Amino acid sequence: MTIEHEELAELVPHKGKMFIIDRITEANAKDWIIESETKITPDFMFYEKAVDGVPNYACFEIIAQTVSALTGLYARENNLPPNMGFILSVSNLSFDFDIIKPGQTVKARALRESVLDNVYSFRAELWIDGNPCGKGKLTVMEIL
């Protein structure tokens, strides 16, 4: 399953330059797993001219939007209205790089590990151009 940027706009609340993921390359809302791709360009929201690239901390937002797309996809597949969510915590976030250069592609993969009422925890992994480079855990609360 591939969901391109234009269709993704229906699944996530992010708009304009803040909407940074390009496509979903794999998604299974039933099993709560998703994979996204984001190509880095000089127009990317977090691009810094001084380092000719994007600092690693921007990957946190790539992960968050990937999770947001998954919750939006789940809502759509179950005929539910999309809900807003808030990040409660980020833990064990680590990167094996400092800067992502223009032309490189970031792949984010998220898998829901646990749920309690409307609080969800996701384990995430990152790759740059096919090479593993980061991981972390994101806990979010969906506003019902």
N, C-alpha and C positions, 0 to 999 in steps of 0.2 A: 504494500500500500504506500503510495506517495501522495502527500498533500502539499501542494505548492503554496507559496506565500499569500496569494490572493485569497484562496479558500481558508487558509489559516486565520486570516483577519476576522473570520466569522466565529472562531473558536476562542480567541484570546482578547482581553480587554485593552491590550496595548495598541496604540495607534501612532501613525506618523513615524518620525525618526526613532522613537522609542521601541517600535516593533522591529526586533533585530534578527529573528530566526528566518531562514530562507525556505525551509521545507521540512516536512516530516517524512522520513524514509521508512520507518517501521512504526506501527502502532497497534496495540491490542488493548482496547479499553476494558474488556472483560478480565484480562490478566494484569491490567494496570502496568503496562510496559510501553515505553515510547523511545524513539530515537530521532534526533533532529540533526540538520546540517546548517551551518552558517559560514558563508564565505566572507572573509575579511577584505575590505576595500578601504581606501582613504575616506570614503563617505560614511563609514561605519560610525555609529554614535560615539563610541569610546576611543576612536582613533586619536593618537597623539602625534602630531607632526614632529615634535622634538626627538622622539624615539623611532619614528617611521613605523609605527605599529600600534597594537592594542595591548595594554597591560593585562596580566593574567587575571586580575580581579574582575574584569568584564565577563569572564566565564561564569561567574556566579549568576549574572543576569541571563545568560544563555540557558543555564540549567533551570532557573526559575520560570522562564518563558516556555521551556520545553514541558515542564510539569503543568503549567497553565494550559497548554494546548491539550494535554492528556485529559485534564478535568473537563475542558470544553468538549472534547470528543466524546467522553463518557456521557455528558449531559445530552449532547445531540443524539447519540445512539439510543438513549433511553427516554427520549421525548421530554426532557427536563429543561427548564430555563437555565442558562449559564449563571453561575454564581461567582461573585468576587471572592478572592482569597487573600490572606495576609501571611507573610513569612513570620513564623514564630522563632525559628532558630536555624542556624547553620553550624554544623559541627564536623570535625575531622576533615576540613577542606584543605587539600594540598595540591600543589602544582609542581610539575617537573620542568617548568619553563618560566621565563619572565615576560617575554613579548611575543605576540603573534604578528607576523608580517603580512602585509597586503598580498593577496593571492592564495594564502593558506586557508584551508577549510577546517572548521572546528565541528566535530561530531560530539553530541551529548546524548547519553543514554540514561534514562531514569526508570527505576523499578520501585513500585510502592512496596514498602516492607511491613508497615503496620498502619492500622486505623483505629481510632477511638472516638466515637461519635463523629464530629466533623473536623477532627485533627488527623492529618495524614503525614507519615514519614516516608521519604523517598531516598534511596541510595542512588547516587549518580556517578557516572564515569565519563571521562573526556578523552578524545583523541584529536591530534592535529595531523592532518594529512595521513591518517591511518596509523599513527604511532600513539600508544597510550601515554597520557601526559597529566592526568589529574583525576581526583575523586573527592567525594564528600557526601554529606547527608543533609537533607533539607527537610524541615518540618514546617507544614503550613496548616492554616485553619481556614476552612471554607465558611463564608458567611451565608447562612441559610435564610 
